[in-house]
């Protein structure tokens, strides 16, 4: 496991710890917004723990101008295979 992967997993663990602290501080459940925030932090933390180094790559792809390239290649191959069958 690389240092970068450990850093992303550590960040995920930190988010889960913060979510647990938020839920402990709001033990009565009086604030629904804090419960939702804790849930979102746990989900984000789990994604970072399990996906690790794939998260920054996915974010870079989504911000790039080539984010639709894979779908375009798939569509083109599908249309070429339909043209060959005719």
HELIX and SHEET records of a PDB file:
HELIX    1   1 UNK A    3  UNK A   25  1                                  23    
HELIX    2   2 UNK A   32  UNK A   51  1                                  20    
HELIX    3   3 UNK A   54  UNK A   63  1                                  10    
HELIX    4   4 UNK A   69  UNK A   85  1                                  17    
END                                                                             
